[in-house]
Amino acid sequence: MVSWSPHESGCLLACASSDGHVSVLEFRDNSWTHQIFHAHGMGVNSVSWAPAASPGSIISASPGSGQLRRFATGGSDNLVKIWDYSPENKTYSVTKLLEGHTEWVRDVSWSPSILSKSYIASASQDKTVRIWISEPSNPTEWTSQQLEFDCVLWRVSWSLSGNILAVSGGDNKVSLWKENLKGQWDKVKDIEE
């Protein structure tokens, strides 16, 4: 699995590997640099970059808002990990472990929306999707809501506006999900073909 960063972060490509490592390649000053580090013990299945700006930074200039380099990984150790870049050390480190899946995390997708909350969706072999939510008032705390399915799940992907989640699984269906006014997730469509 590979993922390009938002263009505001620069030309960055994160690569997930079955050997448990993540590689981040950066093109700057007409050359490529490469960082590789251990991420998940039994293999990295997915990687997804966060938006380059903090949630809510368009609405108000809160302290700590500005350009960020962060991404999420999903692994065969049943975990989702959030990684932040340190400009001082020029390294990436885990800043949060998101636990709850009971089998491999097959895919992660960070919502591109920066209007209010941060959302990360994770699809698992345990037949669930977890939608991880972080409020701008407490960006280091993540809660999750679980969506149950009848099959192993393969991929999750947010719409460009970040408000609709597409989920695909072993039943050859794609379902679309949207958050309602009560903060719960409703299925709005099943696509079978």
N, C-alpha and C positions, 0 to 999 in steps of 0.2 A: 504494500500500500504506500502511496506517495501523496503528498499534499503541498501545494504552493501556498506561501503566506499571502496575506493581504498586501497589495502593492505599496501601501504606506510604510510597511515594515522593511521594504527593500526586496531584493531578489533572493528569496530563501526557499529552499525545497527540503522538506522533512521526509525521510524514508524509514518505514517500519520494516523490520526483518524478523524472520522466523528464528534467528539465532539469539533473540532477546535484546538486540541493540537497535538504537535509533541513530540515524545519520542526519545531520543538518548541513546542507551545502549552501554557501552564500557566494553570490557573484557581486564583487565590488572592485573598483579600480582595475577593471579589465582582466580580472583573474578570479578563480574559484578557491574558496577555503573550505575545509571539511572538518567537522567535529563528529566524533562517534562516541557513544556512551551506552552503558548497559541500562536497560529500561524495565524489562519484565523477564523474570527467570525462565519461563518456558516458551517465550516467543512473543513478539509484538505483532498484533493482527491489524492495527489501525492507528492512524494519526490524523489529527484535524487541528488546524490553526484557529485561534481566537481572533475576533476582530482586533484591529490595530489600536483602537481607542477603548477607553474604559466605558462600561455601561453608564448611561446618564451624562456622559461628558458633553454631548451636544446640547443637552438641556441646561446644565449648569457646570461651571468650571469648578469641580470639587477638587480638594487636595489630592494629589497623587494621580489626577487624570492626565491624559496625554498618551503618547505612543507606547504601546506594549508589544512585547514579543512573548507570546504564550501559546502553548498547544496542549492538547489532550491526547493520551495514548490509551489504547485498550489492549489487554493481553490475555494470554492463555493461563494466567494466574488468577483470573476472574476479577481483576481490578481495572479501574479507570484511574489514570494518574494525570495530574495537571503539572506542567513544566513551565517555569518562568526563566527568562534570560536576565542575567546580571551584567549590565554594561561595564561595571568595575572589573569583574573577574573574567568577563567574556565567556561565560559558561551557562549551561542550562542545568537547573536542579528541580527536583520534585518539591512542589509547595503544598500539594494536597493529594491524599489517597481517597478515592470514592469507592466505598465497599458496599456490596449488596447483592451482586450477581453470584450465583452458585455454580456457574460453568463459564467457559471461555467467553470473553467479550470479543465478538466478531467485528464490530464496527463502532466508531464514535464519530459524532458530528457536532461541531460547535456552531450554534446559531450565529448568522452574520449580523443580527440586529444589535444595535448599541443604544436603543432608545430608553430602555429601562433596566430590565433584569438580564442576567446572563443565563443562557440555556445550553446544556450539553445533552445530547441524546446518545444512549448506548444500547446496542442490540446484542443479545446474547444467545448462546446455545441453550440457555435455561428456559427459552420460550418467553422471555420478557424483554420489554424495552423499558429502560429507566430514563426519565427526563429529570436531569439534575438542574436545580435552580439556585441562583445566587442573587441576592438583593444588593443594590449599590451601597446601601447603608452598612452592610457587613459582607464585603466581597470575598472573605476567606471562608465563610460558612456556606455549605451546600446542602440542600435538602433534595429528596427525590420523590417522584411519583412513579408508580409502576403500572405499565400496560401489559396485560396478559394475552397470550396468543396460544394457538393449538399446534404450533410448529416451531422448529428451530428458526431463528431470525438471522438474516445475513447482512442487511444494509439499512442504514438510516441516512436521510438527507433532508436538510431544511430548504424551504423556498428562499428565494433571494431576499425577500422581505423578512424572513426569519419567523413567520407566524404559522406556517403549515409544515408539518413533519411527514415525510413519506417513509414508509417501512416496507421492506420486502423480506420474504421468508421462504422456507422450504415448501410451502403450499402453492408456489407459483402465482401468488397474489401480491399486489401492492395496495396498501391502505394509506389513506391520508387522514391526519389527525390535527385538530386545532384546539387551542385552549379556550374554554368558555369564560364568561364573566365571573364565575365562582372560582376560577383557577384550576378547574378540572379539565381533563383532556377527552374530547369527544371524537369518535370516528366520523368523518364527513363523507368518505367515499371508499369503496372497494373497487379495485380494477383487476379483472381477470381476463387474461388473453394468452 
